Amino acid sequence: MPPGFRLDGSAMTRIVICRTCPRYVARGPDEPSQGTRLGMAAKALAERNEGPPVMLVNCLSGCYYPCNAAIDAPGKTRLRFSRLTVDDLADLVAVARLHEASPDGEIAAETLPESLRDRLSARSPARIVD
């Protein structure tokens, strides 16, 4: 089975988080970025089976409005959210569950948690999978 799919062939939704957000804010050498903190909290949920898998990446192209995370699955629309903090994690997991249940990843704005409705910053078409 290709990466991102379950044994039954269904696409697996994951949270993708920018580890470099905010890129242009100075911090100490041992101080984790806001994105890294969000990623560590999301991974802790995933390890307890309380959230979807998490992948940290170097950039989600939302640098002007950090911190950025995307809800993603093969063959589905990718949803990117901006201006996030660790406090938004429960709502981000809720969106991941909506995405998982959706056949194409499209989620109506009115069904998003209210705290994230004005922070949906990009919808990307489904990526091409082999």
Sequence and secondary structure as in RCSB ss.txt:
>XXXX:A:sequence
MPPGFRLDGSAMTRIVICRTCPRYVARGPDEPSQGTRLGMAAKALAERNEGPPVMLVNCLSGCYYPCNAAIDAPG
KTRLRFSRLTVDDLADLVAVARLHEASPDGEIAAETLPESLRDRLSARSPARIVD
>XXXX:A:secstr
  TTB TTS B  EEEEETT STTS   TT   HHHHHHHHHHHHHHTTSS  EEEES  S TTS   EEEE TT
S EEEE S  GGGHHHHHHHHHHHHHSSSS   GGGS HHHHTTEEEEE      
